[in-house]
Amino acid sequence: GYATGLAIDCHVEGGGNEDLQAMIASVDEFRMLIPSRNTALFHWCLDHGLRVAKQMNLMSVGLYNARQGAWIPSISY
């Protein structure tokens, strides 16, 4: 996996949730969008002491193709 950073304006891609979990666990503090539809990753984050600061919805106009795989979006995505 890779990350452009672990902040709200950065994005993260991984081969699976384990890659994302390793990157999240490697930092002490951050603000990041965790897609709640990736329930396994979302529950892992809650189980490891992370908390929800703000719930956000992804909205689109027209056709939307959901991304596949493990990823964390940027606020500008």
C-alpha positions as CSV (number, residue, x, y, z in Angstrom):
1,G,0.0,0.0,0.0
2,Y,0.9,3.6,-0.1
3,A,-0.2,6.9,1.4
4,T,0.2,10.5,0.2
5,G,-0.1,11.3,3.9
6,L,-2.3,10.5,6.8
7,A,-4.5,13.6,6.9
8,I,-7.9,14.6,5.7
9,D,-6.5,16.0,2.4
10,C,-4.5,12.9,1.6
11,H,-5.5,9.5,0.3
12,V,-4.4,5.9,1.1
13,E,-4.5,2.8,-1.1
14,G,-3.8,-0.7,0.0
15,G,-3.9,-4.3,-1.1
16,G,-6.3,-5.1,1.7
17,N,-7.5,-3.8,5.0
18,E,-4.4,-5.1,6.7
19,D,-2.3,-2.6,4.7
20,L,-4.5,0.2,5.8
21,Q,-4.5,-0.9,9.4
22,A,-0.7,-1.0,9.4
23,M,-0.5,2.5,8.1
24,I,-3.1,3.8,10.5
25,A,-1.3,2.1,13.5
26,S,2.0,3.6,12.5
27,V,1.1,7.2,13.5
28,D,0.2,8.7,16.8
29,E,-2.4,11.2,15.7
30,F,-4.3,12.1,12.6
31,R,-7.6,13.2,11.0
32,M,-8.8,11.0,8.2
33,L,-11.9,9.9,6.4
34,I,-12.7,6.3,7.0
35,P,-15.4,5.0,4.6
36,S,-18.1,3.5,6.9
37,R,-19.1,1.1,4.1
38,N,-15.8,-0.7,4.7
39,T,-17.3,-2.0,7.9
40,A,-14.3,-4.2,8.8
41,L,-11.9,-1.3,8.7
42,F,-14.3,1.0,10.4
43,H,-14.9,-1.4,13.3
44,W,-11.1,-2.1,13.6
45,C,-10.6,1.7,14.0
46,L,-13.3,1.9,16.7
47,D,-11.9,-1.2,18.5
48,H,-8.4,0.5,18.6
49,G,-9.5,3.7,20.3
50,L,-10.2,5.9,17.3
51,R,-13.4,7.9,17.4
52,V,-15.9,9.4,15.0
53,A,-15.5,13.2,14.9
54,K,-17.8,13.8,12.0
55,Q,-20.0,11.6,9.9
56,M,-20.0,12.5,6.2
57,N,-21.9,11.1,3.2
58,L,-20.5,10.6,-0.3
59,M,-23.0,12.1,-2.8
60,S,-22.8,12.3,-6.6
61,V,-24.8,13.6,-9.5
62,G,-25.2,11.1,-12.3
63,L,-23.6,7.7,-12.6
64,Y,-21.2,6.8,-9.8
65,N,-18.8,3.8,-10.0
66,A,-17.8,2.7,-6.5
67,R,-14.1,2.0,-6.1
68,Q,-13.0,-1.5,-5.4
69,G,-10.4,-2.6,-2.9
70,A,-9.1,-1.1,0.3
71,W,-8.7,2.7,0.2
72,I,-9.2,5.8,2.3
73,P,-10.4,8.9,0.3
74,S,-9.2,12.5,0.4
75,I,-11.6,15.3,1.3
76,S,-11.0,16.5,-2.3
77,Y,-11.8,13.1,-3.9
